[in-house]
Each structure stands twice: as structure tokens, then as C-alpha cells.
């Protein structure tokens, strides 16, 4: 009896110890978010010594107004949305169509083509900065939305195809055969049968692509020099003055740029993780 009580007490102590470690780890991970938010509501005096980590003495919501008007974060936010939305649409269409062609249509070289696409996973996006810049310059596409949309879509395509192929393998080939008997051609099978069943992979590809291109800085800085076409990361970088800097509005701009990504990941993290695991196992 005493042994049982002792084991129960030991088990409870271990459980509380694990909970304490997890809570401590949670606080460590939440602190940067808390610091960024409070940072965005302070003036330089509080940021640099008077009140570094505490709550603001005076909540300067005007920092957000300054970031939106003086810093033109509203325009940059819209630019980022346009580029992200266009990139997501192009990536989804190209990835699902390519996966359909390589998995549901029998033709010579389809496996080799799939391997060619998968090579894109081995190329870091910024390793191609110079050749992509030269190509865009020769095509006269610098300082435009497409200067970012096309490279972002291209470098998102390999992972998007990997995810799409993993989901498409679960769709029975008998559906294609039945649709063919009913008179559907290739396009009919794709749009009426396959694409509607690919909604889980479509949402996953959209989330992945958004996370990839929303906060990208190097391409956005190099390929677009027009102020009216800046994205959020470039606009935040431009807020820093040469001699003096008001850091509160910069913190507000960082919140505007970072929190959408955090919100997307917090609410959809399980879908992202499950899709990557499924694609890895089946791929």
C-alpha cells in the first residue's frame, strides 16, 4: 500500500516538473512576441533603457499611425498582399497541373520530369540572385510586380509539386476511368474530378507559399527599386534613418509584417505539419 502511494506521489511530482518545464519553455517562446508588441508602443527613451522589457508607461498607438502614413506601410502591405496572392494562385495552378500530368497521364519521361522538378528543392532561393536579376533585366521586367511574382512562384513550385503528388496518390485511378467512360476528356477529368478532390493540398500549398514569400527581403530589395512597389520588409528597412531613428514606428511596422504570418501558422500549423509528413512518406 505504501509502495503504491509512493509511486503515485513520485508520478505526480514528475508530471508537475514536466509541466513546469513546458510552461517555462512556453514563456521563452512567447517573450519575443510580447517584446515586439510592447516595443511598438514605446518611444526611444523607454526602448533604450528606461523600460526595455516592461509594459509601456504611455501606450503610443500613434506609432501605428506614423508607420501607416509617414512610413507608407499601408501601401507596402497592399503590395505584399498582391504579390503573395498572385504567387499563391500561379503556384497552385502550376503544381496541381504538373502533378496531374506526371501522375495520371502515361507518357515517356514523366518520372524523369518529376526528378527534374524535385531538383528545385536543392537550390537555395538566394543562390540564383544574379542569374535571375540578369534574366529579368533582359526581359525588361525589373521594377514591376512580376519581377517578384515569377521568381517566388518558380522557387515554390518544387515543394508544391511534392505536396500535390502526395495527395493525388490517394485518388483512385478508377475515377479517371469512370469519367472517361462518361465522355470526359483530359481537361474534364482534371477540372471536374481531380481538382475538387485536391482541396486539402491546395490549401496547404497556399499556406506554404504565403509563408515563403511574405517576409522575403533579398529579391524584393534587388528586383524592385521603385518606392511605390516596395513590399513590407523593404519598407521596414527604409524606415531606419541615416542619423536618427524613431524606433517605435519601426516596431509597429514589424508587428504589421510579422503577426499575419504568426496568425496563419498558429491556426493552420497542424495542417502544414500533417501535409509535409504525408508528402514525405508517400513521395
C-alpha positions as CSV (number, residue, x, y, z in Angstrom):
1,X,0.0,0.0,0.0
2,X,2.8,2.4,1.0
3,X,4.7,1.5,-2.2
4,X,1.6,2.3,-4.3
5,X,1.2,5.7,-2.7
6,X,4.9,6.4,-3.0
7,X,4.7,5.6,-6.8
8,X,1.7,7.8,-7.2
9,X,3.4,10.7,-5.4
10,X,6.5,10.2,-7.5
11,X,4.5,10.2,-10.7
12,X,2.6,13.4,-9.7
13,X,5.9,15.1,-8.9
14,X,7.3,14.1,-12.2
15,X,4.2,15.4,-14.0
16,X,4.4,18.7,-12.2
17,X,8.1,19.0,-13.1
18,X,7.3,18.4,-16.8
19,X,4.5,20.9,-16.7
20,X,6.9,23.5,-15.1
21,X,9.5,22.9,-17.8
22,X,6.8,23.2,-20.6
23,X,5.4,26.4,-19.1
24,X,8.9,27.9,-18.8
25,X,9.6,26.9,-22.4
26,X,6.3,28.5,-23.5
27,X,7.2,31.8,-21.8
28,X,10.6,31.8,-23.5
29,X,8.9,31.4,-26.9
30,X,6.2,33.9,-26.2
31,X,8.5,36.6,-24.8
32,X,9.8,37.8,-28.3
33,X,6.2,38.3,-29.4
34,X,5.4,40.2,-26.3
35,X,8.6,42.3,-26.6
36,X,7.9,43.1,-30.2
37,X,4.3,44.3,-29.4
38,X,5.3,46.4,-26.4
39,X,8.3,47.7,-28.4
40,X,5.9,49.0,-31.0
41,X,4.1,51.1,-28.4
42,X,7.1,52.9,-26.8
43,X,9.2,55.9,-27.5
44,X,13.0,55.8,-27.9
45,X,13.6,56.7,-24.2
46,X,11.7,53.6,-23.0
47,X,13.2,51.4,-25.6
48,X,16.8,52.3,-24.8
49,X,17.0,51.9,-21.1
50,X,14.1,53.4,-19.1
51,X,11.7,50.5,-19.7
52,X,13.2,47.8,-22.0
53,X,11.0,44.8,-21.2
54,X,8.1,46.2,-19.2
55,X,4.7,47.4,-20.4
56,X,4.8,50.9,-21.9
57,X,4.3,53.7,-19.5
58,X,2.4,55.5,-22.2
59,X,0.8,53.4,-24.9
60,X,1.8,55.2,-28.1
61,X,-0.8,53.8,-30.6
62,X,0.3,56.8,-32.7
63,X,3.3,54.7,-33.7
64,X,1.0,52.6,-35.9
65,X,-0.5,55.8,-37.5
66,X,3.0,57.0,-38.2
67,X,4.0,53.7,-39.7
68,X,0.9,53.6,-41.9
69,X,1.0,57.3,-43.1
70,X,4.6,58.5,-42.9
71,X,6.2,55.1,-43.5
72,X,3.6,54.2,-46.1
73,X,3.2,50.8,-44.6
74,X,-0.4,50.7,-45.9
75,X,0.8,50.8,-49.5
76,X,3.6,48.3,-48.8
77,X,1.1,46.0,-47.1
78,X,-1.1,46.0,-50.2
79,X,1.9,45.4,-52.4
80,X,2.8,42.4,-50.3
81,X,-0.8,41.1,-50.5
82,X,-0.9,41.5,-54.3
83,X,2.4,39.7,-54.7
84,X,1.5,36.9,-52.2
85,X,-1.9,36.3,-53.7
86,X,-0.7,36.2,-57.3
87,X,2.2,33.9,-56.3
88,X,-0.2,31.5,-54.5
89,X,-2.6,31.3,-57.4
90,X,0.2,30.7,-60.0
91,X,1.9,28.1,-57.8
92,X,-1.3,26.2,-57.1
93,X,-2.4,26.0,-60.7
94,X,1.1,25.0,-62.0
95,X,1.7,22.5,-59.2
96,X,-1.6,20.7,-59.5
97,X,-1.5,20.6,-63.3
98,X,2.1,19.3,-63.3
99,X,1.3,16.7,-60.7
100,X,-1.7,15.6,-62.8
101,X,0.4,15.3,-65.9
102,X,3.2,13.3,-64.2
103,X,1.0,11.0,-62.2
104,X,-2.3,10.5,-64.0
105,X,-1.2,10.6,-67.7
106,X,1.1,7.9,-69.0
107,X,3.9,9.3,-71.2
108,X,7.6,8.7,-71.7
109,X,9.9,10.7,-69.4
110,X,7.3,11.6,-66.8
111,X,9.4,10.2,-64.0
112,X,12.5,12.0,-65.2
113,X,10.5,15.2,-65.3
114,X,9.4,14.7,-61.7
115,X,13.0,14.3,-60.7
116,X,13.9,17.4,-62.6
117,X,11.3,19.4,-60.6
118,X,12.5,17.9,-57.3
119,X,16.0,19.3,-58.0
120,X,14.4,22.6,-57.2
121,X,14.4,21.6,-53.5
122,X,18.2,21.5,-53.5
123,X,18.7,25.1,-54.8
124,X,18.6,27.9,-52.2
125,X,16.5,30.7,-53.5
126,X,19.1,33.4,-53.0
127,X,21.9,31.4,-54.7
128,X,20.2,32.4,-58.0
129,X,20.0,36.1,-57.3
130,X,22.4,37.2,-60.0
131,X,21.2,35.0,-62.9
132,X,17.6,35.8,-62.1
133,X,18.4,39.5,-62.0
134,X,20.1,39.3,-65.4
135,X,17.2,37.5,-66.9
136,X,14.6,39.9,-65.6
137,X,16.7,42.9,-66.8
138,X,17.0,41.4,-70.3
139,X,13.2,40.8,-70.3
140,X,12.6,44.4,-69.1
141,X,10.7,43.1,-66.1
142,X,12.6,44.8,-63.3
143,X,10.6,47.3,-61.0
144,X,7.3,45.5,-61.5
145,X,5.1,43.1,-59.6
146,X,6.0,40.2,-61.9
147,X,9.7,40.7,-61.0
148,X,8.8,39.1,-57.7
149,X,5.8,37.0,-58.6
150,X,7.6,34.9,-61.2
151,X,10.7,34.0,-59.1
152,X,8.6,33.4,-56.0
153,X,6.3,31.1,-57.9
154,X,9.2,29.3,-59.5
155,X,11.0,28.6,-56.2
156,X,7.8,27.5,-54.5
157,X,6.9,25.1,-57.3
158,X,9.1,22.1,-56.3
159,X,7.7,21.8,-52.8
160,X,4.2,22.5,-54.1
161,X,4.5,19.6,-56.5
162,X,5.8,17.3,-53.8
163,X,2.8,18.1,-51.6
164,X,0.4,17.8,-54.5
165,X,1.8,14.4,-55.7
166,X,1.5,13.1,-52.1
167,X,-2.3,13.9,-52.0
168,X,-3.0,12.9,-55.6
169,X,-1.7,9.3,-55.0
170,X,-4.7,8.8,-52.7
171,X,-7.2,9.5,-55.5
172,X,-8.2,6.1,-57.1
173,X,-7.5,5.8,-60.8
174,X,-10.9,4.2,-61.2
175,X,-12.4,7.7,-61.0
176,X,-10.5,8.7,-64.1
177,X,-11.6,5.6,-66.0
178,X,-15.2,6.2,-65.0
179,X,-15.1,9.8,-66.1
180,X,-13.6,8.7,-69.4
181,X,-16.4,6.2,-70.0
182,X,-18.9,9.0,-69.3
183,X,-17.2,11.1,-72.0
184,X,-14.8,13.3,-70.1
185,X,-11.6,14.3,-71.8
186,X,-8.3,15.1,-70.0
187,X,-9.5,18.6,-69.1
188,X,-12.8,17.4,-67.9
189,X,-11.2,14.8,-65.7
190,X,-8.9,17.4,-64.2
191,X,-11.4,20.2,-63.5
192,X,-14.4,18.0,-62.6
193,X,-12.8,15.1,-60.8
194,X,-9.2,15.7,-59.7
195,X,-9.1,19.4,-58.8
196,X,-12.2,19.4,-56.5
197,X,-10.7,16.4,-54.6
198,X,-7.4,18.3,-54.1
199,X,-8.7,21.0,-51.8
200,X,-6.6,19.8,-48.8
201,X,-3.4,20.0,-50.8
202,X,-4.4,23.3,-52.4
203,X,-4.9,24.9,-49.0
204,X,-1.6,23.5,-47.8
205,X,0.3,24.8,-50.9
206,X,-1.3,28.2,-50.4
207,X,-0.1,28.4,-46.8
208,X,3.4,27.2,-47.6
209,X,3.7,29.7,-50.4
210,X,2.4,32.5,-48.3
211,X,5.0,31.8,-45.6
212,X,7.7,31.6,-48.2
213,X,7.1,34.9,-49.9
214,X,5.6,37.2,-47.3
215,X,8.8,38.2,-45.5
216,X,11.3,37.7,-48.3
217,X,13.8,40.6,-48.4
218,X,16.7,39.9,-50.8
219,X,14.7,39.5,-54.1
220,X,12.3,42.4,-53.0
221,X,15.2,44.7,-52.5
222,X,17.2,43.8,-55.6
223,X,14.4,43.5,-58.2
224,X,12.3,46.4,-57.2
225,X,13.8,49.9,-56.7
226,X,10.6,51.9,-57.1
227,X,9.2,53.2,-53.8
228,X,5.6,52.6,-54.9
229,X,6.3,48.9,-55.4
230,X,8.1,48.1,-52.1
231,X,6.9,45.2,-50.0
232,X,6.7,45.3,-46.2
233,X,10.2,44.0,-45.5
234,X,11.8,46.6,-47.8
235,X,9.5,49.3,-46.3
236,X,10.6,48.4,-42.8
237,X,14.2,48.6,-43.8
238,X,13.7,52.0,-45.3
239,X,12.2,53.4,-42.0
240,X,15.7,53.4,-40.4
241,X,17.1,56.9,-40.8
242,X,20.7,57.7,-41.6
243,X,21.4,59.7,-38.4
244,X,18.4,59.4,-36.1
245,X,15.7,56.8,-36.0
246,X,12.3,56.7,-34.2
247,X,12.1,53.0,-33.3
248,X,8.5,52.9,-32.2
249,X,7.0,53.1,-35.7
250,X,9.6,50.5,-36.9
251,X,8.3,48.2,-34.2
252,X,4.7,48.9,-35.4
253,X,5.7,48.0,-38.9
254,X,7.4,44.8,-37.7
255,X,4.1,43.9,-36.0
256,X,2.2,44.5,-39.2
257,X,4.6,42.3,-41.1
258,X,5.1,39.5,-38.6
259,X,1.7,39.0,-37.0
260,X,-0.1,37.8,-40.2
261,X,2.4,35.1,-40.6
262,X,2.1,34.1,-36.9
263,X,-1.7,34.0,-37.1
264,X,-1.6,31.8,-40.2
265,X,0.8,29.4,-38.7
266,X,-0.9,29.2,-35.2
267,X,-4.3,28.3,-36.7
268,X,-3.0,26.1,-39.5
269,X,0.2,24.6,-38.1
270,X,-1.4,21.1,-37.8
271,X,-2.4,21.1,-41.4
272,X,1.0,22.2,-42.5
273,X,2.8,19.6,-40.5
274,X,0.5,16.7,-41.5
275,X,0.7,17.6,-45.2
276,X,4.5,17.7,-45.1
277,X,4.7,14.4,-43.3
278,X,2.2,12.8,-45.7
279,X,4.1,14.1,-48.7
280,X,7.4,12.9,-47.3
281,X,6.1,9.4,-46.6
282,X,4.4,9.0,-50.0
283,X,6.9,10.9,-52.1
